[in-house]
Each structure stands twice: as C-alpha cells, then as structure tokens.
Amino acid sequence: MSLRAFLAKEWYQIRRSLAVLLVLLVLLPGAAAMSTATFQHTIPEDIPVGVTPAADATTEDELLSVQAGAALYASPIRYASPDAARTALTREEVYLVLVVPHGLQDEGADVTVRLLSDQRITPFQEAANYTQSTLSWQLNNRLPADVTVDHERIGVKKTLSEYLVPSILMCIVVLFSFLYFPLELRRERDVFERVALKSRIEYAVAAKLAVHGALLVVPLSVFQLVSLSLGYRVEHFALSTVVLIALTFAYTAAVSGTVMFSTGLRQVGAFVNVGLLLGVLTFSSLFYPVGYFSGVRKSIATALPTYHSMILTRSTMLKDTPLSLFGHRVALLALFTAAVGLLFWSSMRRYQASETHGQ
C-alpha cells in the first residue's frame, strides 16, 4: 500500500472515532485547563461569615458596622441568634461567626467581639487567625469604642492528615464510580446483549451495583486500619458515614451508568465519564472550603451533590455530627439519587429495546 492509502486509512479511522477524540482532545484538556483556576487565593477573600447579635441590646447599626468591616474579605450572612449561627458553622454553611455585643458606638468603651471558628476545618485555621487580626484593626479604626476581637475555637483540633482522610475516601468513591464501574459495564457488553434478549437487563445491572457497592467496604476497612495504626481520631464505620458513602456511590454510579447505556456501552461513554470525573474532582471542593475560590467557582461547587456529600461525610467522620442536623441536605441528596436512578433505569430500558429490535 502507498503512503496515500495509509493516510486515507488513518483519516477513515479518525472519522469513526470522532466522538472519542473530541472528548479526549477537546473536553478533557479544556477541563484540565479550567482546573488551573481552582485555587484563587492562599488567603480566602470571599468567606461566608455569620453575623449575629450577642443579646437583644445589640443595635442594627452595630450589626451593620461589623458587617461592613467584614465585607472587604467576606460575605456576611445575618443570623438571629448565636445558637443559629453556631449550627450554621457546624453545617459549614459559614466558616466564621461574629457575635456582636452592644456598645460599639460608645466612645472609649471596652467592647469584645467574639469570633468563632471550627478548628476541625484544618485548612481554614490560618485564615481564621488572619481574620481576627484584620477585623480587630478595621473595627478599631471605624468605631468609637475600643474593640477587642476574641477568637473562640470550637471542637477538638484535627491535624491536616486527619482532615484529609474523608476527602481522599470521597475521591476513591468518585473514581470507582466514574472510572472502574463504567469500564465494568463496557466489559460486560456481550453479556448485556444476551440478557436483553432473554431477561430484564435491570436485574444484571442491579446485581453489579450491589456487589460493587459492597466492595467499598474494602477501602473503608483499609482507611480504618491505617488510621488506627497512625493514631488518627477519625470514625470510619459510624452508621451515618456508611449510609453517606453508599448514597454517594449510588448516585455517581447511576450518572456514569446512564452515560454508558445512553452511548450504547461504547468507548465514547467511558471517555465522557472520565471528563465527568475530572469535573467532579476539580469543582466539588473536596479538600478546601469554598471561601478559597472565586464567586463563580463557589456557585458551581455548591450546586454539585458531591460537594454536599463531602461536607456530610467530613462532619460524621471528624465531628461526630448527627445526620439529623443536615436533614434538608440528606433529603435533597436522596431526591437527586432517585431522579438519576430513574434516568439510569430509562437508559437501560432504551438500550434493551434497541438490542431487541436490532436482533
């Protein structure tokens, strides 16, 4: 064959693999390039901060003056009471709480503003200390009172290694769902074709989901053994943690499975799932609080279910927080799982119908 014939052959192969090449050469590099913009600052500049009155005597002007002082580097959110603000801090809806006393407008008065942070959120401690010194300087320059900012740290301090355990565990679940599980579905393509003619394909897929979901006990056990050997104060096998890991695997595997069956279990589906994997790992804020990122990046993270799974898992593993405190988030995750489960089932039915019709 001549060189021209070989070039024509390669062009024909490229045309056949155009969808895969678009994912591999356009979507994945694009997502990778976007990931370089993930970390905007070493010190957060858009921190969700709760502002609450210390008592009924605190005036609206005093609250507004503290909000104005914090607005240069934070997004203040008003809470009616210190208890409500503490609950928001535990839920990671805010990362700092400012408890504002009465007397900030009194000339020469000695007034203490309480700054609350959760020291179990290890990467945020430097930012919390920075906020204390900055806010103290700003309030003393803006207000007639002599203002002291007292930093109250909540919870038992965790090391960075302990903090990273739930994050890495969540990464493993996501990798398992978007990388290994789709490849397993594609590898079983011939089996599914035969099943489509003789039985309901959902049974075969349900069995695969159950078995692969049960396999996640292995990394949980490995993490538990390593944590025990290193003396980490992390709870791996709390019922709430196991439920969250199972729920996260259910909806991520349903998404990747929907992609695979919608593409006829072809290779392009596996590449699309790799793109989804990269997007989830990049934009879900699995390691750092969203205050480190731009406003757009923060909006993307809070819209992803994996971001909320991460907060819930971190809370149960590091803080021993009951899931009842996150009732609305758990309900939304359950509804999302049901919705993508329905899409997954629908994609399997369409695949089975196409295979039966093709035969």
SULCORCOR-V89630 format. One line per field, one symbol per residue. phi: phi as a letter, one per 30 degrees, with the letter a starting at -180 (. if undefined). psi: psi as a letter, one per 20 degrees, with the letter a starting at -180 (. if undefined). burial: b if it has 16 or more other C-alpha atoms within 10 Angstrom, else e. A space follows every 50 residues. Layout:
phi->???
psi->???
burial->???
This chain:
phi->.dddddddddddddddcdddddddccddddddddddcdcdbdcebbddbd bbddadddcdddddddddddddbbcdbdbdbedddddddddidbcbbccc ddjdcddiddbccdccbcdddedcdddddddedddddddddccdddcccc ccccidecddddddeddddddddddddccddddddddceddddddedcbc dddddddddddddddddddddddddddddcidcbcccdeddddddddddd ddddddddddddcihddeddddddddedddddcchdccedddcddddddd dddcdddddddddddddcchdddedceddddddddddddddddddddddd ddddddddd
psi->qrhhghghghhghghhkggghgghiggghghgghhijgohqhpqjlpopp pqqhrhhprhhgghhgghhiihjrnqppqhqhghhhghghikhriqpoop rqjhjppiqoppppopqoiingiihghghggghghggghhhhqhroppop oopqrppqrhgghighghghhggggggiggghhgghhjghghgghhhhap hhgghgggggghghiihghggghggggghikqmpohkqghgggggggghg hhhhghhggghhjkkrhhhhhghhggghgghgjilhhqqiiirrgghhhg giiphhghhgggghghhhilpqhhikghggghhgggggghhghggghggg ggghgghh.
burial->eeeeeeeeeeeeeeeeeeebbebbeebbeebeeeeeebeeeebbbbbbbb bbbbeeebbeebbebbbbbbbebbbbbbbeebeebbebbbbbbbbbbbbb bbbbbeeeeebbbbbbbbbbbbbbbebbeebbeebbeebbeebebbbbbb bebeeebbeeebbbbbbebbbebbbbbbbebbbebbeebeebbebbeeee bbeebeeebeebbeebeeebeebbeebeeeebbbbbeeebbbebbbbbbb bbbbbbbbbbbbbbbbbbbbbbbbbbbbbbbbbbbbbbbbbbbbeebbee beeebbbbbbbbbbbbbbbebebeebeebbeebeeebeebbebbbbbbbe bbeebeeee
